[in-house]
Amino acid sequence: PDMYPGNCWAFKGSQGYLVVRLSMKIYPTAFTLEHIPKTLSPTGNITSAPRNFSVYGLDDEYQEEGKLLGEYVYDQEGEPLQMFPVMV
């Protein structure tokens, strides 16, 4: 509902996945990922930030395997909002 720390899509454990269903087919050129900066974190660290992640494209929600669009690393020392170009 807002951009305040703690109001996010949290995953239980060290792995998770997210599926975003769009109303029409698109051809993405990049993805962005945002996490709060260390300076706004109540603990002073952002160990909860995603580190390694992959993005897959699906033709529909019933597809078993998607097409790998890229594998990325979120830099916890970098900017809070980071952009990652489609690799494939």
Backbone hydrogen bonds, N-H to C=O, Kabsch-Sander energy under -0.5 kcal/mol:
donor,donor_aa,acceptor,acceptor_aa,energy
7,N,4,Y,-2.1
8,C,6,G,-1.1
10,A,8,C,-1.1
21,R,19,V,-0.5
22,L,20,V,-0.5
31,F,84,F,-2.6
33,L,82,Q,-2.4
35,H,80,P,-1.5
40,L,37,P,-1.4
41,S,37,P,-0.8
41,S,38,K,-0.7
44,G,41,S,-0.9
49,A,46,I,-2.0
53,F,72,Y,-2.3
55,V,70,G,-2.4
57,G,67,K,-2.6
63,Q,60,D,-1.4
67,K,57,G,-2.7
68,L,66,G,-0.5
69,L,55,V,-3.2
70,G,55,V,-1.1
72,Y,53,F,-3.5
74,Y,51,R,-3.0
76,Q,74,Y,-0.9
78,G,75,D,-1.8
82,Q,33,L,-2.7
82,Q,80,P,-0.6
84,F,31,F,-3.4
86,V,29,T,-2.4
87,M,69,L,-2.6
88,V,69,L,-1.4
